[in-house]
Amino acid sequence: MRKKEMLAMLLAGGQGSRLGILTKTKAKPAVTFGGKYRIIDFPMSNCINSGVDTVGVLTQYQPLQLNRHIGIGIPWDLDRRYGGVTVLAPHVKDGEQGHWYSGTANAIYQNINFIDTYKPTYVLVISGDHIYRMDYSKMLSFHKKNSCDATIAVLEVPFEEASRFGIMNADGEDKIYEFEEKPKEPKSNLASMGIYIFTWDKLRAALIEANKEHNDLDFGKHIIPMFLEQNRALYAYRFQDYWKDVGTIDSYWSANMDLIKAVPEFNLYEDFAKIYTSSDHQPPQFTGPDADVKASLLSEGCEVFGSVYNSTLGPDVIVESGAVIRDSIIMANCIIGENSVVDRCIIDENTAIGKNVKIGMGENVPNKLKPKIYDAGITVIGENSSIPDGVTIGKNCVIYGITDATHYQDLRLDSGETIELDSEGII
Amino acid sequence: MRAVGIILAGGNNDRLRELTEIRATSAMPVGSCYRAIDFSLSNMSNSGIKKVAVITQYNSRSLHDHLNSSKWWDFGSKQGGMFVFTPFMSKEHNSWFRGTADSIYQNISFLKRSKEPYVLITSGDGIYKMDYNNIIDFHIEKEADITILCKDMADMDVSNFGVIKLHECGKVAEFEEKPLEAFSSTISLGIYLMKRELLIELLETIIPEGRYDFVRDIVMRYRKRLNVYGCMYDGYWAAINSTESYYNINMDFLRGDVRKALFSQEPYIETKNKDEPPAKYNAGSEVKNCLVGSGSIIDGFVENSVLFRSVRIEEKAVVRSSIIMEGCKIGHGCIVEHAILDKDVTLSNGYTLKGEANNPKIIKKNSIL
């Protein structure tokens, strides 16, 4: 088979548990972002915009929605006769029982055969968790110029935040001599973005060697330290543009809000390097005679008869008359009923909010069941759910399932409360 | 796979004035993100037609651009496909298409190589949603030779259409193009169904006789010898045949019932995907009763208008009752009323443009004012 200079391995198997109910039935890369996109669209589009036309997508946690979204890669021009996109799920191998992907590097290790098929010189390892636009071909040029064995993309973060990241300590030429995961006293502010280019034969050998000792191979824990120990050419590639980890409810919410600013840091409206996504059909968006829409992103097929401020709306959302949406993320196919008020709320796909509902009222009390996940004052309503007419809901609440008036006491749900129904409709 | 489709997309229309100087009528942009031909193509695809010929002639470049891939309408399959035909030179032919029948005849191998028993012929400028299986079922039930899709236009002016009078049984009694005196309110929608082999036979008869027009020389001329039926259609239908109708069709999309019938219910009308981001309404925007295309950025005031993709309305600009096509930029403080702006028009800051309600001002593509 022909050779590919570089192929990409996109790690998309993680749950992203800090996104709470949003990742209950789908992997984090499949979560909607910026109205019409899903998080994975950003790295996928980066690949094709950088000339990387062979992408292995490693899936594990709840892959159904992701698989449907990726399909055969048509939206990203990744439907190729040779190369293109391949979804790689854990599988049983000859003479053994098969294993789940137990770590980031383990997932690559388990797919050595896939990579070998294309005889690449370089392998790009990226994840489906971040919002950014990057030309990987520039990073590859850097990798070649410095004759690297591995290149790690880094972002200069403020020193006071550096202890939240994996920090690369590098010399004057940006050659990395030390890696520290979440250091208490950071020596540098070069944070790893989780984007790596490896010279494939070096990585291949390292994976095979390290796998003998660790069955949960991880790039940060095992492979990078091993490269450093062996004194390999490991360089930091400085990236100086918008990059956002959307791992928590708060960061996810604020990254969406970033897009709304008059001159956003991350500009979707650039003609070069477009972000592509799969959309079934794209009817025009309608704004009604009495609607009021300000500082918002509205996707195709939305019909707005009420008011929308500071919010992003996914495709085919209906906002009925008198409804007011403020500082919220409303995903595809939701209906917001007449005269309802939605304040600082994330509503997942296919959810119906009844009439005269009020969401996001009252005190800012962290969620009682999961205070670490829901503490930013944002109420989250899961996919395929519904809220009956006339209900008042507080802040940091979580609702999942088709709820009716019997699930609420006096048609109220106080701040920090949770209603999570299973498929039978039972709490 | 009961039928193959033929879309006659070769024409332009003088009554569309500047708008079709640069494009075929079938390539006219409508409803924020569509081209006229999307409706016929989507209807065919949604009705299970797998193989379609698009016959172009007048400024075919405009259509080729839109039809650069068949995948948007799901025609990219091995068992079928989308064939775009333009006039060509060969040993036998050395001319433009001399008429609609001639344009099919010059591509008769498309018909001869197909296996489907029926052929559905449509124009590319109709705006409607229909399951063509209805006309096929009607045709079979009536044992018709040719079936014409018809619509009762009630008290609308029909003098620009083919007017038809039907017998009780559905058989065509009278059929006249653009009659001086309308004898009926029923019109032909320019959509015809017949047996594929009958069409081949008729074409091979009339072309050597120097007859080249499908409607006049086949449908009308043979209406007494063959069983020609009219199948009534009562949904939304409109054809782009003048600037007036073009303007009105776009404004029709501001009606909820029309959007519901055409856009928000399956099966969907598909179009070429341009991957534009969501429309962006900035803090000062005021938008009332408008269709807004994706990729647009709005700072100003827009009312009763249709904005296509990637339109930029700057601060303090006022747009009323207008159609603003893809890529237009309306500068700071501009006033636009009753206008049709073709693609990529730029209005510099403070420019005022006013047409009249029954005579919208048309600005040519790429103009900078």
HADDOCK unambig.tbl for C-alpha pairs under 7 A between the chains (distance, minus, plus):
assign (segid A and resid 35 and name CA) (segid B and resid 278 and name CA) 6.72 0.50 0.50
assign (segid A and resid 36 and name CA) (segid B and resid 278 and name CA) 6.83 0.50 0.50
assign (segid A and resid 262 and name CA) (segid B and resid 282 and name CA) 6.22 0.50 0.50
assign (segid A and resid 268 and name CA) (segid B and resid 277 and name CA) 6.21 0.50 0.50
assign (segid A and resid 269 and name CA) (segid B and resid 277 and name CA) 6.61 0.50 0.50
assign (segid A and resid 269 and name CA) (segid B and resid 295 and name CA) 6.78 0.50 0.50
assign (segid A and resid 276 and name CA) (segid B and resid 275 and name CA) 5.88 0.50 0.50
assign (segid A and resid 281 and name CA) (segid B and resid 268 and name CA) 6.79 0.50 0.50
assign (segid A and resid 281 and name CA) (segid B and resid 270 and name CA) 6.06 0.50 0.50
assign (segid A and resid 283 and name CA) (segid B and resid 263 and name CA) 5.97 0.50 0.50
assign (segid A and resid 284 and name CA) (segid B and resid 31 and name CA) 7.00 0.50 0.50
assign (segid A and resid 284 and name CA) (segid B and resid 32 and name CA) 5.77 0.50 0.50
assign (segid A and resid 284 and name CA) (segid B and resid 33 and name CA) 6.49 0.50 0.50
assign (segid A and resid 284 and name CA) (segid B and resid 291 and name CA) 6.18 0.50 0.50
assign (segid A and resid 284 and name CA) (segid B and resid 292 and name CA) 6.17 0.50 0.50
assign (segid A and resid 284 and name CA) (segid B and resid 293 and name CA) 5.59 0.50 0.50
assign (segid A and resid 285 and name CA) (segid B and resid 291 and name CA) 5.56 0.50 0.50
assign (segid A and resid 285 and name CA) (segid B and resid 292 and name CA) 5.25 0.50 0.50
assign (segid A and resid 285 and name CA) (segid B and resid 293 and name CA) 6.40 0.50 0.50
assign (segid A and resid 286 and name CA) (segid B and resid 290 and name CA) 5.77 0.50 0.50
assign (segid A and resid 286 and name CA) (segid B and resid 291 and name CA) 4.56 0.50 0.50
assign (segid A and resid 286 and name CA) (segid B and resid 292 and name CA) 6.23 0.50 0.50
assign (segid A and resid 287 and name CA) (segid B and resid 287 and name CA) 6.75 0.50 0.50
assign (segid A and resid 287 and name CA) (segid B and resid 288 and name CA) 6.12 0.50 0.50
assign (segid A and resid 287 and name CA) (segid B and resid 289 and name CA) 5.41 0.50 0.50
assign (segid A and resid 287 and name CA) (segid B and resid 290 and name CA) 5.35 0.50 0.50
assign (segid A and resid 287 and name CA) (segid B and resid 291 and name CA) 6.47 0.50 0.50
assign (segid A and resid 288 and name CA) (segid B and resid 288 and name CA) 5.61 0.50 0.50
assign (segid A and resid 288 and name CA) (segid B and resid 289 and name CA) 4.27 0.50 0.50
assign (segid A and resid 288 and name CA) (segid B and resid 290 and name CA) 6.63 0.50 0.50
assign (segid A and resid 289 and name CA) (segid B and resid 288 and name CA) 4.49 0.50 0.50
assign (segid A and resid 289 and name CA) (segid B and resid 289 and name CA) 4.20 0.50 0.50
assign (segid A and resid 290 and name CA) (segid B and resid 288 and name CA) 6.44 0.50 0.50
assign (segid A and resid 291 and name CA) (segid B and resid 288 and name CA) 6.29 0.50 0.50
assign (segid A and resid 292 and name CA) (segid B and resid 286 and name CA) 6.66 0.50 0.50
assign (segid A and resid 292 and name CA) (segid B and resid 287 and name CA) 6.90 0.50 0.50
assign (segid A and resid 293 and name CA) (segid B and resid 281 and name CA) 6.63 0.50 0.50
assign (segid A and resid 293 and name CA) (segid B and resid 286 and name CA) 6.80 0.50 0.50
assign (segid A and resid 294 and name CA) (segid B and resid 281 and name CA) 5.50 0.50 0.50
assign (segid A and resid 294 and name CA) (segid B and resid 282 and name CA) 5.55 0.50 0.50
assign (segid A and resid 294 and name CA) (segid B and resid 283 and name CA) 4.74 0.50 0.50
assign (segid A and resid 294 and name CA) (segid B and resid 284 and name CA) 6.60 0.50 0.50
assign (segid A and resid 294 and name CA) (segid B and resid 285 and name CA) 5.93 0.50 0.50
assign (segid A and resid 295 and name CA) (segid B and resid 281 and name CA) 5.20 0.50 0.50
assign (segid A and resid 295 and name CA) (segid B and resid 282 and name CA) 4.21 0.50 0.50
assign (segid A and resid 295 and name CA) (segid B and resid 283 and name CA) 4.39 0.50 0.50
assign (segid A and resid 296 and name CA) (segid B and resid 280 and name CA) 5.95 0.50 0.50
assign (segid A and resid 296 and name CA) (segid B and resid 281 and name CA) 5.19 0.50 0.50
assign (segid A and resid 296 and name CA) (segid B and resid 282 and name CA) 6.58 0.50 0.50
assign (segid A and resid 297 and name CA) (segid B and resid 278 and name CA) 5.73 0.50 0.50
assign (segid A and resid 297 and name CA) (segid B and resid 279 and name CA) 5.61 0.50 0.50
assign (segid A and resid 297 and name CA) (segid B and resid 280 and name CA) 4.65 0.50 0.50
assign (segid A and resid 297 and name CA) (segid B and resid 281 and name CA) 6.24 0.50 0.50
assign (segid A and resid 298 and name CA) (segid B and resid 278 and name CA) 5.31 0.50 0.50
assign (segid A and resid 298 and name CA) (segid B and resid 279 and name CA) 5.20 0.50 0.50
assign (segid A and resid 298 and name CA) (segid B and resid 280 and name CA) 6.48 0.50 0.50
assign (segid A and resid 299 and name CA) (segid B and resid 278 and name CA) 4.32 0.50 0.50
assign (segid A and resid 299 and name CA) (segid B and resid 279 and name CA) 6.16 0.50 0.50
assign (segid A and resid 299 and name CA) (segid B and resid 294 and name CA) 6.85 0.50 0.50
assign (segid A and resid 300 and name CA) (segid B and resid 278 and name CA) 6.69 0.50 0.50
assign (segid A and resid 300 and name CA) (segid B and resid 294 and name CA) 6.39 0.50 0.50
